[in-house]
Amino acid sequence: MRAKTPASKAKRLGNRNKMTHMEWLKGRQNSIGASEVAAILGLHKYATPWSTYRDKTSEVKELTNDAIKMGILFEPHIYQIWSEKMQATQTDSFTFYTCPTILQHAKCERLTTNLDGWGRVEIEDSWTSGDSDFKSKFSESFVVEIKHVGIYARGDWNHFQETGEPCGIFLAYWLQVQAQLAITGWSYGFLVVLIDKKLEHIKIQADKEAQETITKEISAFWKVHIETETPPAPDALDMARINQIHSKEEPGKELEKPEALELVTKHREIQAIKKKKEKEIIKPMAAELKSLEAQIALTMGDAEVMTFGDDTAPVTWKTVKRKGHTVQPSESRRLKI
């Protein structure tokens, strides 16, 4: 498939094919990619504003996630098969390309994208006026976004196709395509999904209201957090990463943080209420507790004990060893609030 930079209202930043993978990763730290938009908006299943902040401000590392690696490996093949299928089954004339160029929003300079692909369709229109027949041809360009997802997402995908309302991980993908459409100025794109060994797609129309929200929130995030080096608060999804960053405590280290007392007090109050209430409110309470725990753990860092300058009971975060019987022995830090 031929590589070609599309004519669009986007600015052109550089050719990804001329960069090493590490150069490309470092370059991504200078902007918010379309795939990161859902995380900034707090609408991603696996990423958050805090984790995105860490990605932009921490040392760049090579990808180690097998799912991401396989996605990168499979995407060109999925695109090739799908594009050939479209050309064989559609009455209009489709041409498909890959895009080697990093594209930047014309006004929101911190919003960028690397398109998986894009295409152009030649459409023939005909009409009659009086005794005369007329014909005209015009072309439209569109975005192509490729995803390889597991069978777990089949229910959400069916819902998206039937109702037009994205949910689950497909909400993040819908927002990604909206960001790409905002950057290019095009009116629609195709989300192509290999799911449950089946290749399917859905056409996504540009949503101007969503695009305005995206550009506004990306600009605000960069100004408020990145430029001032002020991280957003972590939430429940971030606890695993915080555990990786602070996997070991410094023995005997005690931290006095009066400003953290509000978080701890709120956690203890919710914990007390949660023990007395009915099951239907336990789930939202549990999510809030996890979010508070992530904030408290991040505040403690490598400290074993956190106090508050008064007689409030301290918080501890110490390594606990687990003996191996039917499982392998392990050790991890346990937060006690």
ABEGO torsion letter per residue (X at the ends): XBBBBBBBABBBAEBAAABBAAAAAAAAAABBBAAAAAAAAGABAABBAAAAAAAAABBBBBBABAAAAAAAAAAAAAAAAAAAAAAAABABBBBBBBBABBBBBAABAABBBBBABBBBBBBBBBBBBEABBBBBBBBBBBBBBBBBBBAAAAAAAAAAAAAGBBBEAAAAAAAAAAAAAAAAGBABBBBBBBBGGBBBBBBBBBBAAAAAAAAAAAAAAAAAAAAAGBBBBBBAAAAAAAAAABABBBBGBBBBBAAAAAAAAAAAAAAAAAAABBAAAAAAAAAAAAAAAAAAAAAAEABABBBAGBABBBBBBBBBBBBBBABBBBBBBBBBX
